[in-house]
Amino acid sequence: MLHITSPNNPRVKNVVRLTTNRRHRDKECMTIVEGSREVRRCLDAGVVPVEAYLCPELIAPSDADMADRFSQLATRHTQSATVSPDLFAKIAVRGDSGGLLLVIPYSQTRLDDLPISANPFVVVVEGAEKPGNVGAILRTADAAGVDGLILCAGGTDLHNPNVIRASLGTRFTVPVAEAPTDEVIAWLKRRGITAIAATPDASTSYTRTNMRGAVAVVTGSEAEGLSDQWLAAADATVTIPMRGVADSLNLATSTALLLYEVVRQRTEE
């Protein structure tokens, strides 16, 4: 396996740009994955990295097997290399990445390729603003058994390394599609999936709405909420009761409450 020591190495410079520059990520159609859980879940999902970097001095005893896995990657069209602790600190986004980092190609899923179950359960997020929120929603979606996450109306960069980090690697276990709002609405209607939109202006609490059938939980950005297009297209609108002075919850928190209400209702059937 190649050992890299110079911060001027072209591959090192490219990783740094992928970490910090969305325009460069989009041009190269590549992003990075770092951290033990994230890297394991990425590889376990069958993703073949373009590059793999390992810092032996930073590897935890529980990750000792990763050296062999990275060596094996070199035979699968992946450029693998070891780096020094100082160099790893340069390419990693965070300091506790455990000496493991991958460069992977973008993954794209079309709406029609989402693996919908017999009783569909999807989450739609419009205009999500923060990578951390998208990552947290992915974690909840994975835990709740959601079929897939659909992002619409722009918002945050799905391929931002912080999305993968905040998801703890569940970015690789939950199918994600991106599409314009009108296409998502049409897709849901063709499949008979009930769109339940969350808005503070609704009169019905989310716990009093039937979510046992084919359902899409739809949430919007903290700043703008859901668009008029979604509110007009929704089959039902629901609200989360607010008892204090705050008039809204964090997007990831609101979405988690709604997803687990679906789980609660379906479990009680």
Secondary structure, 3 states (H helix, E strand, C coil): CEEECCCCCHHHHHHHHHHHCHHHHHHHCEEEEECHHHHHHHHHCCCCCCEEEECHHHCCHHHCCHHHHHHHHCCCCCEEEEECHHHHHHHCCCCCCCCEEEEEECCCCCHHHCCCCCCCEEEEEECCCCHHHHHHHHHHHHHHCCCEEEEECCCCCCCCHHHHHHCCCHHHCCCEEECCHHHHHHHHHHCCCEEEEECCCCCCEHHHCCCCCCEEEEEEECCCECCHHHHHHCCEEEECCCCCCCCCCCHHHHHHHHHHHHHHHHHCC
